[in-house]
Amino acid sequence: MSAVLDTREAGFEPMTESRLGQVLPIERGAYEHPWTAGNFADSLRAGYEAQLLCAGEDVLGYFVAMKGVDEVHLLNLTVAQPWQGQGWGRLMLDALATWARRQGAQWLWLEVRVGNVRAQKVYESSGFRRVGQRKAYYPAAGGLREDAIVMSLKL
């Protein structure tokens, strides 16, 4: 990644299978149980909304979301480690909410690990509310499972 980032150049590009070589190292660096190349490829083939946030050649982050009848479900939103804490996650959430509204969605849904307090704060600051909890939803270390908090945003 470049040492200096000119944010005037930041913008969204569709995620494609040819760009997964840039996405996978970010995913692996961010999560103990990352998505695989197959998870991303399946999402792209299914036609899910998948966008990269880029500045020049740098991928700052990405999101993958699935459209339902009157809702959108956020499946993955990740900011590359060097760019975390700079507002890029909120920017991607705003872009996703704008896209979802254009699709006629009334709600935006997501799950987040109970232990991922930082992400929960980003979602809450973007207007998401906790609406439930899924027991043993995520794989965790040592073959254990971690609960997920279900959050929603009325669009």
C-alpha positions in Angstrom: 0.0 0.0 0.0 1.1 3.5 -0.6 2.5 5.5 2.3 0.4 8.6 1.5 -3.2 8.4 0.4 -4.8 11.1 -1.6 -8.4 10.7 -0.5 -9.6 13.0 -3.3 -9.2 9.9 -5.5 -11.3 7.5 -3.3 -14.2 6.0 -5.0 -16.2 2.8 -5.4 -15.6 0.1 -8.0 -17.5 -3.2 -8.4 -15.8 -6.2 -6.8 -14.9 -8.7 -9.5 -13.3 -12.1 -9.3 -10.2 -10.7 -10.9 -9.8 -8.3 -7.9 -10.1 -11.1 -5.2 -6.3 -11.3 -5.1 -6.4 -7.8 -3.4 -9.5 -8.6 -1.3 -8.3 -11.9 0.3 -5.2 -10.6 2.1 -7.4 -7.8 3.6 -10.0 -10.3 4.7 -7.3 -12.7 6.2 -5.7 -9.8 8.0 -9.0 -8.6 9.6 -10.6 -11.9 10.8 -9.6 -15.0 12.6 -12.2 -16.9 10.5 -12.2 -15.0 7.1 -14.3 -15.5 4.1 -12.7 -17.8 1.5 -12.2 -17.0 -2.2 -15.1 -19.4 -2.7 -17.4 -17.3 -0.4 -16.6 -14.2 -2.4 -16.9 -15.9 -5.8 -20.3 -17.4 -4.8 -21.5 -14.0 -3.7 -20.5 -12.4 -7.0 -22.0 -15.2 -9.0 -25.3 -14.8 -7.0 -25.4 -11.2 -8.1 -25.0 -9.7 -4.6 -24.0 -6.1 -4.3 -20.2 -6.1 -3.9 -18.2 -2.9 -3.9 -14.6 -2.0 -3.4 -13.6 1.3 -1.9 -10.4 2.3 -3.7 -7.9 5.2 -3.7 -5.7 4.8 -6.7 -4.4 1.2 -6.6 -5.1 0.8 -2.9 -8.2 -1.1 -1.8 -9.3 0.6 1.4 -12.2 -1.7 2.1 -15.2 -3.5 0.6 -18.7 -4.6 1.3 -21.0 -7.4 0.2 -24.8 -7.2 0.6 -27.7 -9.3 -0.4 -31.0 -7.8 -1.6 -34.3 -9.2 -0.4 -37.9 -8.2 -1.1 -37.9 -5.0 1.0 -34.6 -5.3 2.8 -30.9 -5.6 2.3 -28.7 -7.8 4.4 -25.1 -6.8 4.9 -22.9 -9.9 4.7 -19.4 -8.5 4.9 -18.0 -5.0 5.5 -14.2 -4.7 6.0 -11.8 -1.9 6.2 -8.1 -2.7 5.5 -6.1 -2.5 8.7 -4.0 0.5 7.7 -7.1 2.6 7.0 -9.2 1.6 10.1 -10.4 4.3 12.4 -10.5 6.9 9.7 -14.2 6.9 8.8 -14.1 4.6 5.8 -16.5 2.1 7.4 -19.1 4.8 7.9 -18.6 6.0 4.3 -19.2 2.4 3.0 -22.3 2.1 5.3 -23.7 5.3 3.9 -23.0 4.2 0.3 -24.7 0.9 1.0 -27.8 2.6 2.6 -28.1 4.9 -0.4 -27.9 1.9 -2.8 -30.5 0.0 -0.6 -32.9 2.9 -0.7 -32.6 3.0 -4.5 -33.5 -0.7 -4.6 -36.7 0.1 -2.6 -35.4 -1.5 0.6 -37.1 -0.4 3.9 -34.5 -2.0 6.2 -30.8 -2.8 6.3 -29.8 -5.8 8.5 -26.6 -7.2 9.7 -25.0 -9.5 12.3 -21.9 -8.6 14.2 -19.8 -10.7 16.7 -20.6 -10.0 20.3 -16.9 -9.5 20.8 -16.5 -7.0 18.0 -17.3 -3.9 20.1 -15.5 -1.5 17.7 -17.7 -2.5 14.8 -20.8 -2.3 17.0 -20.0 1.3 17.8 -19.6 2.1 14.2 -22.9 0.6 13.3 -24.7 2.3 16.3 -23.2 5.7 15.3 -24.6 5.1 11.8 -28.1 4.6 13.2 -28.3 0.8 13.6 -30.2 -0.6 16.6 -29.8 -3.9 18.3 -32.8 -6.1 17.7 -31.7 -9.5 18.7 -29.0 -12.1 19.3 -28.1 -15.3 17.4 -26.6 -18.0 19.7 -23.4 -19.7 18.5 -23.6 -17.9 15.1 -19.9 -17.5 14.3 -17.0 -19.9 14.5 -14.5 -19.0 17.2 -11.1 -20.2 18.4 -10.7 -23.7 19.7 -13.8 -25.1 17.8 -16.1 -22.9 19.9 -18.9 -20.6 18.6 -19.5 -16.9 19.3 -22.9 -15.2 19.5 -23.9 -12.5 17.0 -25.8 -9.4 17.7 -28.5 -8.7 15.1 -28.8 -5.0 14.1 -31.1 -3.2 11.8 -31.4 0.3 10.3 -34.8 1.7 9.1 -34.2 3.3 5.8 
